[in-house]
């Protein structure tokens, strides 16, 4: 039987070293020699997937293009007097007053014109592209977050869960695992339909032959064993919390699912990622009610999203968990600019994503799409922001993954967007990416002395040296620094030869790099 | 090609048929893959046949013609209980009653299936030419669609594709009814290429999916304009004035094939054009391979199995029967390494446990009670991720297309406890079709008597293993199962207990004690990983 541990080592060369940082057990992982401190603990990402392709032009309406929208999508365009004005330039679907309130409350960010080059208009292929973070010509069977989790948990699922990792690594609400959490070998997703399930796995140890039969037997056996353990911990956690928000609405399947997520987060599960879906966005026909375009299928969907997201955020707030969670609302693609005669819209390209939470940068990022006065049937909203830029930003700014590693995970270099409040001030140029990083330690290995160059966002920083066992060895710098490039000298005096970890902390952000003393 | 970092021994790559009598193990493998749970009597019926005889038998249509669904709800004011609604115009007022009837009728057909490949192939086609009854609410249309699936279960795939293109259910499902000149709707055209026939290839430039282009989709949509459905007759019809009569020219992939106005015959020409490409045959062959054998298709399987079968399929003008016969009689299909590697889908699991454990059907002729019983099965299967008549989307259930996990997607932390629940009801608690009916219970003695000598624990347990597990049990496993049945007592104690029951048939307590031990054993076996596999 194949050995997952061996497999990972052969292909990825990941190193796992448990260390203690300020007394807390953390894991240090590295790829290609660069070290990276795991810091998902406490940070949660909720992915809300709108299946079928959401009509962005009827969700976040470019008001400056309204006259042309009337011309090119007469069947579905919303009545101007019903559109909620979000800003002077953008309107919101009439069914989304709660989203408007969250924007005013500085908890909602929109990222316009998200897509990817050479779009694929097949639902299935486009979903694969978006969930795997591949380019449109490459087929990758792992998910983007799954690859990140691979680096944190290279042995999964062997012996999971255990004392170090007692909680699910990822959770999907529904009946199947999300491809987003597919690692190179296994899917990290624990699937939950509801919170009151228990299960007792059959006993027995076995050897599995190196055949398709053995492969599937091992898989089923493994899932049976971990199911029992995970369901115990999930139901125990859910017991520790209850829904207290009064904003939850009935008959809203997205709300039902987010309610489960909220219970688990507020109950104290350390799982860093949750995936929930809402289907029905493939609105080729009857997207709107004829003559009353603010009603219909899409209006119902927008209402589900708006109410569910609002209640979810309120629940987190009531439990003082708001600062730990950000949520991304996305789809496999947007829809055509032109409407069709069936009062619907066909598969399109770019569309706006929503990112929400108390920590997000509450702006509309990116300019309104340009809508010509007349379009061909096949004309689409062109993409300006690659969806992988959004993933890169989440990994970098939220989970603190360094850029080299992100390039490995996302198979290319993508711009980091200012998705968090502390990443950039509201007045600042929105294109300026977050800078926190250790730029260089030169020379490394350090023979006598070296110079450490790093970039901060300004404010309280600390730069410390740790042994790989997690003991703090030296405090190199502690204090307030202006944002930008900093440089400090470093000598090896008094240090034993060997490997050390340099950790730069700036506010809640933390980056690290391995150095060698010779 | 597939991501195959893990190299598995996938056995003999030969399409040469196996020879000789099948024997129990091969007959079981064949029936488990071709039906929903092979029953002891069915395996015994097949085991003395050659593969040729067995497949001739399986490839016959069922002995009885398809009988239509029956209305079973008294609050359907148009259709009396016990009569069919398929000839009554659809009335949305009774949508839930009719949908209940349609879905459970279909479940009932799986439950009561003949020894035939019919229902497995109907399900294959349902997963291929998907319509969802959550989208197409008209049950009469769903029924017409179902009749078509049955008619072509192992018929001619090309003719099937043509008929499906203008089927009432499909026209509604993929918006064909909205597709007219000047206002094309591309929904069906896209899926026709992407899923139903040639399949999508890699995107090699903008709008070019190797096997077809966005341009081809637009031209095909024009070809398909003009069709509507009639809810009085439940048939589709063609309206010339809605048809796009311009000349349609396809991309270089189809050698710039043109279709000039042929009115209602045009769609057939479109299908003809797509079927000229070998990739169409390959696409279906791969799908059947994944359905019947295993989801991993590597370079070797592609060359030695898929490619020759695609050629054979084309040589036989897209007749399904010769293709299935070659595939299912091959040494490859019967290779030891590939037996037991298929994770049961939810219907194979729920229907299978009912059939294999000889779970009783409701007695008597109360058709409503039968439908109630099937509804329990339907509910449980849906709970495991597979609701018959309502696949998740137009691509069908993910387990048959989503790499790299495919089949494994059926097994996760949500479905595992739900599978255990099915076993609990079927084996331990019994099933009550509805509060007004009696509960039905498993009779474990029926299964015990499958053994030549049920009083011998070393005959009884291997008999169960032979029926329920894909492979013979190891000694460790046999010991574990003995421990469950006999609670740690020496073997002869089972004989003593069994004989005490046989010799004192009136001792209800003794009977119950033996039955409970047998049930505990069956519960354990059906909860094990081995029982998830066929």
Boltz contact constraints between the chains, C-beta under 6 A:
constraints:
  - contact:
      token1: [A, 2]
      token2: [B, 6]
      max_distance: 6.0
  - contact:
      token1: [A, 118]
      token2: [B, 206]
      max_distance: 6.0
  - contact:
      token1: [A, 120]
      token2: [B, 203]
      max_distance: 6.0
  - contact:
      token1: [A, 122]
      token2: [B, 194]
      max_distance: 6.0
  - contact:
      token1: [A, 122]
      token2: [B, 200]
      max_distance: 6.0
  - contact:
      token1: [A, 124]
      token2: [B, 395]
      max_distance: 6.0
  - contact:
      token1: [A, 136]
      token2: [B, 203]
      max_distance: 6.0
  - contact:
      token1: [A, 137]
      token2: [B, 203]
      max_distance: 6.0
  - contact:
      token1: [A, 141]
      token2: [B, 3]
      max_distance: 6.0
  - contact:
      token1: [A, 141]
      token2: [B, 403]
      max_distance: 6.0
  - contact:
      token1: [A, 141]
      token2: [B, 404]
      max_distance: 6.0
  - contact:
      token1: [A, 175]
      token2: [B, 385]
      max_distance: 6.0
  - contact:
      token1: [A, 175]
      token2: [B, 414]
      max_distance: 6.0
  - contact:
      token1: [A, 176]
      token2: [B, 409]
      max_distance: 6.0
  - contact:
      token1: [A, 177]
      token2: [B, 412]
      max_distance: 6.0
  - contact:
      token1: [A, 190]
      token2: [B, 413]
      max_distance: 6.0
  - contact:
      token1: [A, 191]
      token2: [B, 412]
      max_distance: 6.0
  - contact:
      token1: [A, 191]
      token2: [B, 413]
      max_distance: 6.0
  - contact:
      token1: [A, 191]
      token2: [B, 414]
      max_distance: 6.0
  - contact:
      token1: [A, 193]
      token2: [B, 414]
      max_distance: 6.0
  - contact:
      token1: [A, 197]
      token2: [B, 417]
      max_distance: 6.0
  - contact:
      token1: [A, 199]
      token2: [B, 417]
      max_distance: 6.0
  - contact:
      token1: [A, 199]
      token2: [B, 420]
      max_distance: 6.0
  - contact:
      token1: [A, 202]
      token2: [B, 527]
      max_distance: 6.0
  - contact:
      token1: [A, 202]
      token2: [B, 528]
      max_distance: 6.0
  - contact:
      token1: [A, 204]
      token2: [B, 480]
      max_distance: 6.0
  - contact:
      token1: [A, 210]
      token2: [B, 9]
      max_distance: 6.0
  - contact:
      token1: [A, 211]
      token2: [B, 8]
      max_distance: 6.0
  - contact:
      token1: [A, 211]
      token2: [B, 9]
      max_distance: 6.0
  - contact:
      token1: [A, 211]
      token2: [B, 337]
      max_distance: 6.0
  - contact:
      token1: [A, 212]
      token2: [B, 8]
      max_distance: 6.0
  - contact:
      token1: [A, 212]
      token2: [B, 294]
      max_distance: 6.0
  - contact:
      token1: [A, 212]
      token2: [B, 338]
      max_distance: 6.0
  - contact:
      token1: [A, 212]
      token2: [B, 341]
      max_distance: 6.0
  - contact:
      token1: [A, 213]
      token2: [B, 340]
      max_distance: 6.0
  - contact:
      token1: [A, 213]
      token2: [B, 341]
      max_distance: 6.0
  - contact:
      token1: [A, 215]
      token2: [B, 8]
      max_distance: 6.0
  - contact:
      token1: [A, 216]
      token2: [B, 341]
      max_distance: 6.0
  - contact:
      token1: [A, 216]
      token2: [B, 343]
      max_distance: 6.0
  - contact:
      token1: [A, 216]
      token2: [B, 533]
      max_distance: 6.0
  - contact:
      token1: [A, 217]
      token2: [B, 529]
      max_distance: 6.0
  - contact:
      token1: [A, 219]
      token2: [B, 408]
      max_distance: 6.0
  - contact:
      token1: [A, 220]
      token2: [B, 411]
      max_distance: 6.0
  - contact:
      token1: [A, 220]
      token2: [B, 529]
      max_distance: 6.0
  - contact:
      token1: [A, 220]
      token2: [B, 532]
      max_distance: 6.0
  - contact:
      token1: [A, 221]
      token2: [B, 529]
      max_distance: 6.0
  - contact:
      token1: [A, 223]
      token2: [B, 411]
      max_distance: 6.0
  - contact:
      token1: [A, 223]
      token2: [B, 416]
      max_distance: 6.0
  - contact:
      token1: [A, 224]
      token2: [B, 416]
      max_distance: 6.0
  - contact:
      token1: [A, 227]
      token2: [B, 413]
      max_distance: 6.0
  - contact:
      token1: [A, 227]
      token2: [B, 416]
      max_distance: 6.0
  - contact:
      token1: [A, 230]
      token2: [B, 413]
      max_distance: 6.0
  - contact:
      token1: [A, 284]
      token2: [B, 175]
      max_distance: 6.0
  - contact:
      token1: [A, 284]
      token2: [B, 187]
      max_distance: 6.0
  - contact:
      token1: [A, 285]
      token2: [B, 175]
      max_distance: 6.0
  - contact:
      token1: [A, 285]
      token2: [B, 178]
      max_distance: 6.0
  - contact:
      token1: [A, 341]
      token2: [B, 183]
      max_distance: 6.0
  - contact:
      token1: [A, 342]
      token2: [B, 178]
      max_distance: 6.0
  - contact:
      token1: [A, 342]
      token2: [B, 185]
      max_distance: 6.0
